[in-house]
Amino acid sequence: MDGKTFKRIRMSMGLTGDELAERMHVSGNYIRLVETNKKPVSELLEYKIMDQLRRAINSDDPLFKLLKELLAPQSSVNQF
């Protein structure tokens, strides 16, 4: 995962870099360095952000509820 992808995931969760840093127990500066590709995304950091994303998706957040509805398989109604 590159810094740009990492940032997109963070932003999709509606978090600032400092808020994500607090949740992941790292510094806000470290998050900024990762997002600007000045530090690589370690496997541990990648795991932590994916875990935070899973938690957000399974929360009661209205945005993620809507996304789940939009991405849910459509019923198999014959449209012909």
N, C-alpha and C positions, 0 to 999 in steps of 0.2 A: 504494500500500500504506500502510495506517495503522500506528500504533505497536502496536496490539493484535494485528494480524496478524503483524507483525514479531516480536513476543514469542512468539506461538504457534509460529511456525516455529522460533525459537531453542530453545524448550522441547522441541519435538518432536525436536530434534537432541540433547537431553540435555545442553545446555551452559548454563553460567551466563553472565550478561552479560559478566563479565570474560573468560571463556574465549573467547566469540565475539569480543569486542573484540580480543583478542590475535591471533586468526586473521585478522581483517579489518584489522588495523593501524590501529585507532582506539582511543580511550580508553573505559574502562568507563563513565565519566560520560556520554560521548556516547551510548552504547547506552541508558543509563537515560533520557536526555532524549528519545531517539527513541521508546522504548517507552511513555513517558507523554505522547506527542504535544506535547512542548515544543519539539522540533526536527522538521522534516519529514524523511521518508525520501527522501534524494536518489536519483536514478536510479543513480548509482554504487553507493551502499550497497545498494539493492535488487538490483542485479546481483550484488554480492558475496555477499549472503546466499543468493540463489538458487543461486549457484555452490557455496557451502558445503553447501546442502541436496542438490544433485545428487551431490556427492562423498560425502556421508553415505549416500545411497540406494544408491550403487554400491559401498559398502564392505562389509566382512564383518560389520557390526554385526547381531546377531541380531534386533533390533527391525525394522530395515529389510528384512532377509531375509523375516521373517514378513509384513510389509506387502506386499512384492512378491508373495509367494505368494497372499495374500488378494485382491489386486487383479488378479492374472493372469486372463486370460479362461478361463472354464471350458471343458472339452472339449465338443464338440457331440454329447453322448450324448442320444438321444431319450428323454425321460422319460415318454412316453405308453404 
